[in-house]
Amino acid sequence: MTVSVPRAPIKFLAVGVLSVIVDVGSLWLLHGVARIALPVATALAYGVAFFVNFFLNRAWTFRSPSTAHRQILRYTALVLANLAAVEGGVLLLTHLGLDYRLARATCTAVLFPVNYLLMRRLVFAAPGGTRPEEVPTTVLLQPPA
């Protein structure tokens, strides 16, 4: 059985996973190896992952033809909104009795489709709100053996 799946959400997920790896890896290098103070190393690692995520999503996931300077402002606003949503969500869910790790994972899962749509329609949209057409990819689903 074959199913046609848009490539952009898959790329968006891959960029997100890579960004987490870059964030954690940079933190380890800066704090664990270079012995930079943890708050400074955390901020620097987050900054590196921020730019990796922005530029990969801009160039690879959404193939945006627009100029980067306005996009980086919209992206920064979205990141700040995400921070507020995650902080509020984790506080609410832990107050309701959910473990903090599960609360954080739940917030990530809920925000994933929201972030994808906002990046596609607002952050990386071409002038006038148009978007490059997504080219579907074909995924072959094998029945269980």
Backbone torsions as a table, in degrees:
resi	resn	phi	psi	omega
1	MET	NA	135.3	176.9
2	THR	-114.4	144.7	179.3
3	VAL	-130.3	134.6	177.3
4	SER	-88.3	122.3	-177.1
5	VAL	-124.6	131.5	176.0
6	PRO	-61.6	141.8	-178.3
7	ARG	-75.4	-34.5	-172.7
8	ALA	-57.2	-45.4	178.6
9	PRO	-62.6	-34.9	178.1
10	ILE	-67.5	-43.1	177.1
11	LYS	-63.5	-40.9	179.4
12	PHE	-59.4	-43.3	177.5
13	LEU	-64.6	-43.2	179.7
14	ALA	-62.3	-42.5	178.4
15	VAL	-63.9	-39.3	178.0
16	GLY	-62.6	-44.7	178.3
17	VAL	-63.5	-45.5	178.5
18	LEU	-60.7	-39.2	179.8
19	SER	-63.1	-38.8	177.4
20	VAL	-65.2	-42.6	178.8
21	ILE	-62.5	-43.1	178.0
22	VAL	-63.1	-42.9	-179.5
23	ASP	-61.4	-53.3	-177.8
24	VAL	-66.9	-40.9	178.7
25	GLY	-64.4	-42.3	177.6
26	SER	-64.7	-40.5	178.3
27	LEU	-61.3	-43.7	178.6
28	TRP	-62.0	-46.0	179.6
29	LEU	-63.2	-45.7	-176.0
30	LEU	-71.3	-43.5	-176.8
31	HIS	-93.4	-48.4	-175.5
32	GLY	-71.2	-38.0	-177.0
33	VAL	-98.2	-52.5	-175.5
34	ALA	-82.4	-9.5	177.2
35	ARG	61.8	30.8	173.0
36	ILE	-73.1	143.4	-178.3
37	ALA	-53.0	139.6	-173.8
38	LEU	-54.5	-46.1	179.6
39	PRO	-62.2	-38.6	179.1
40	VAL	-69.7	-45.0	179.8
41	ALA	-62.8	-39.5	178.7
42	THR	-62.9	-45.8	179.8
43	ALA	-64.7	-42.7	179.1
44	LEU	-65.2	-42.8	178.9
45	ALA	-63.7	-41.2	177.8
46	TYR	-62.1	-41.2	178.4
47	GLY	-62.6	-41.2	177.7
48	VAL	-62.8	-47.1	179.8
49	ALA	-64.5	-36.1	177.6
50	PHE	-56.5	-49.4	-178.1
51	PHE	-72.5	-36.1	175.6
52	VAL	-60.5	-47.6	-179.5
53	ASN	-62.0	-46.3	-178.6
54	PHE	-61.1	-53.0	-173.9
55	PHE	-70.9	-35.8	176.8
56	LEU	-68.4	-43.2	177.0
57	ASN	-64.4	-39.0	-179.6
58	ARG	-64.6	-48.2	-173.1
59	ALA	-86.7	-37.7	-171.1
60	TRP	-102.4	-51.7	-175.7
61	THR	-68.6	-51.6	-172.7
62	PHE	-106.1	-8.9	179.2
63	ARG	44.7	53.4	-173.7
64	SER	-75.2	128.7	178.7
65	PRO	-86.3	-8.6	-175.8
66	SER	-74.4	165.8	177.7
67	THR	-74.1	149.4	-172.5
68	ALA	-75.9	-25.7	-170.9
69	HIS	-63.7	-39.6	177.0
70	ARG	-75.6	-34.2	179.5
71	GLN	-64.6	-38.9	-179.0
72	ILE	-66.5	-32.8	176.4
73	LEU	-68.0	-44.5	178.6
74	ARG	-65.8	-40.2	179.0
75	TYR	-62.9	-43.9	178.5
76	THR	-61.1	-42.2	177.9
77	ALA	-62.3	-40.8	178.3
78	LEU	-65.9	-40.4	178.0
79	VAL	-62.4	-42.6	178.5
80	LEU	-65.3	-40.1	176.6
81	ALA	-63.8	-38.2	177.0
82	ASN	-63.5	-42.7	178.7
83	LEU	-58.3	-45.6	179.1
84	ALA	-64.1	-42.5	-179.7
85	ALA	-64.9	-41.5	179.9
86	VAL	-67.3	-45.9	179.2
87	GLU	-58.4	-48.9	179.6
88	GLY	-64.6	-42.3	-179.7
89	GLY	-64.5	-44.7	179.4
90	VAL	-64.8	-43.1	178.2
91	LEU	-61.1	-45.7	-179.7
92	LEU	-63.4	-49.6	-176.8
93	LEU	-66.4	-37.0	177.0
94	THR	-70.8	-34.2	176.1
95	HIS	-63.1	-32.8	178.4
96	LEU	-81.7	0.0	174.3
97	GLY	105.1	0.9	179.6
98	LEU	-79.6	141.6	176.0
99	ASP	-58.5	142.0	-175.5
100	TYR	-59.0	-34.6	179.8
101	ARG	-69.5	-42.2	177.0
102	LEU	-68.1	-35.7	176.7
103	ALA	-62.1	-43.3	179.3
104	ARG	-66.5	-43.3	178.5
105	ALA	-63.4	-38.2	178.0
106	THR	-63.3	-44.0	178.1
107	CYS	-61.2	-42.3	178.7
108	THR	-61.3	-45.4	-179.0
109	ALA	-63.9	-40.1	179.9
110	VAL	-69.9	-39.1	-176.5
111	LEU	-79.2	-20.0	-178.3
112	PHE	-53.9	-56.3	-179.3
113	PRO	-67.4	-32.2	178.0
114	VAL	-64.1	-47.2	179.5
115	ASN	-63.8	-40.8	178.6
116	TYR	-58.4	-49.8	-178.6
117	LEU	-64.7	-41.3	-179.8
118	LEU	-67.6	-38.9	177.5
119	MET	-66.8	-41.6	-178.6
120	ARG	-67.5	-42.3	-172.9
121	ARG	-92.8	-24.3	-175.7
122	LEU	-119.0	-53.6	-173.2
123	VAL	-68.9	-49.1	-173.6
124	PHE	-107.9	13.2	177.2
125	ALA	-69.7	146.4	176.2
126	ALA	-70.7	163.9	176.7
127	PRO	-52.3	137.1	-177.8
128	GLY	88.2	1.6	176.4
129	GLY	82.7	6.1	179.3
130	THR	-79.8	155.9	-179.1
131	ARG	-128.0	149.1	172.5
132	PRO	-61.9	143.9	179.2
133	GLU	-65.9	138.1	175.7
134	GLU	-82.9	134.7	176.4
135	VAL	-95.9	118.1	-179.6
136	PRO	-70.2	151.9	174.3
137	THR	-112.4	153.6	179.7
138	THR	-100.2	128.2	179.7
139	VAL	-112.7	126.5	178.7
140	LEU	-91.0	118.9	178.8
141	LEU	-98.6	121.4	179.7
142	GLN	-94.0	134.0	175.2
143	PRO	-67.9	151.7	178.8
144	PRO	-59.9	142.5	-178.7
145	ALA	-81.3	NA	NA
